[in-house]
């Protein structure tokens, strides 16, 4: 990919003469506005279309699920109640107290990547009588069973939780709920609070018992984590989480896990497709040993400050590109208003001073 989404848009408009006409009309501000809009919405332009050009098969899980098993040549290994069929990989059946997971055995050394997960959650349970959900992992540990959706609680790396059961009755959020967490081994996902203490951002998504396919896209590029969902059978991604300042090392493993308790569901993985993103880095970034990076994220406040936050988020909603643009636009308008008011006041004072001479 020789140029980014923004450059492609601008180049296309120049070829079509659109920007030239704008310039001839002396609307340079419109060009600037286009560039700003393009930069803040870059995540939409650069979401991969799912082509095979940059598909990394060694990190992908697809039908008929060749390379899954315990053999020396296997690229995926599974544990617990996981059942591999020709059509899906069922992490847990619709039975109580089950745990299952599947893990890529090949460490990922890509600096910029995007994972597309096709999944299905379904069962006989009615509203709020099903659980518990699926977790998608990019972590240092693999095949490490634990209490967090069937995997390790004090993990190192990234976890995306698709939580289908509300444990915290005081919460007003709608379930199923998708959230993200970064951990360096010192934090632990709190099931009783549905992970609100350590959550980076999230969104509600109706994903249970759908007749159509449901998808999740996880994108990590240039320190930015973006999670998109496609669950409405409209063949379009909707933003769920968008967070900057994220640092993730290379050499970690991708995986998926699930668990049921007193309530249950079928938790199926249909596919996990990994795409390499062609992104340019600075010489300093290229010379950095990415395997030694500590998983972290720059937040507005620390996890311990989030405990008493009734919203349960580090930020009530992710600070998306459009919100940044609106904030900057409001700030600019505020400056213009202040400048106009100041000019009017200054002119009035000048006129009043002239009367005394």
Secondary structure by P-SEA (a helix, b strand, c coil): ccccaaaaaaaaaaaaaaaaaaaaacaaaaaaaaaaaaaaaccccccccccccccccccccccccccccccccccccccccccccccbbbccccccccccccccccccccccbbbbbbbcccccccccccccbbbbbbccccccccccccccccccbbbbbbccccccccccccccccbbbbbccccccccccccccccccbbbbcccccccccbbbbbbcccbbbbbbccccccbbbbccccccccccccccccccccccccccbbbbcbbbbbbbbccccccccccccccccccccccccccccccccccccccccccaaaaaaaaaaaaaaaaaaaaaaaaaaaaaaaaaaaac
